[in-house]
Amino acid sequence: MDKWIVNVPVATVWTSFDSAREMDKDAVSNPVHIDSWLEGLTYDSRLELCNQNLVQTQLLYGEEVVVLEENADCAYVIIPSQTTSKDDRGYPGWVPKSQLTASPDDWNLAEGTVAVIMSPKAQLYRENNQIPWVLSYQTALPYLHEEQGKVFIKTPDGTGVLDLVDVVILDSPARGNGRSIVSEGEKFLHLPYLWGGMSSFGYDCSGFAYSMCKANGYVIPRDAQDQAAAGKEIELAKIEPGDLLFFAYEEGKGRVHHVGIYYGDGKLLHSPKTGKTVEIIPLEGTIYERELCAARRYWVETEVYNHGKTTPSKQSEKVF
């Protein structure tokens, strides 16, 4: 298999090699300009990402893909870290070749010690580059060493430096509980929704659920329908904070189209739709209450992990 690594802070995965529009040039370049891209999109052009089926998902710096096909500018890849019913091997889609680089033989984020960004964003200083890159929450890179509040990490093209305050150093997944999933999600209140979004520049509903679970050591399927088909089934009367809630058309009887995180006290923490931002809302009296169809639990009762510190935590919460 031909393995490559993402070599930009965020790579958007397109449905087709020609899905990107002229207005999307900042998203398909290297260096990539995600903020400029998003600032230049109108409500209608953001909505087209979904309605015209232009975007599938996104990748973070250092994530590995398997290349299946190439043309002059793009590579058709699968993403092993994002499981999906679309392809047993991983999430499929097209990525600009300029945003990928050959994977070193020793590049393996699943083993060894890694530095994982836990701040919403963090600056990466790279060798021989004066301008830092802004990396997303949950970017993980191989750890080298620490020195005076700095973390030295391996990058796809050399060595880089991150501020220790922005990362957690892990040699195995850190398991959080339901409360810690909620706590991580609260970091992103008011972040604008982005169809296909899998970074702290913008999440879609299932990307938000995926990333908050991943931050607590639980790697779940990428899309809402697949997330609803896995995990531990929980009765709606017994949901607890951190459980994922699923919503379906036809007042809960049709196809699953949305997912959010149960916040507690009858509230939903979610990234709703284009034009909206990550929010916490009461379920009672809303379309979400009528469409609620299932709950799944991916977390287990454990100690809360927070930047290297653990504290005992017991779940106890009123449900709506």
ABEGO torsion letter per residue (X at the ends): XBBBBBABABBBBBABAAABBAAAAAAABOBBBAAAAAAABBAAAAAAAAAAGABABBBBBGBBBBBABBBAABBBBBBAABBBAABAAEBBEBBBAAABBBBBAABBAABEBBBBBABABBBBBBBGBABBBBBBBGBBBBBABBBGGBBBBBBAAEBBBBBAAABBBBABBBBBBAAAAAAAAAAABGBBBBBGBABAAEBBAAAAAAAAAAAAGBBBBABAAAAAABEBBBBAAABBBGBBBBBBBGGGABBBABBBBBAEGGBBBBBABBGBBBBBBBABGBAAAAABABBBBABBBBBBBBGGBBBBBBBBBBBX
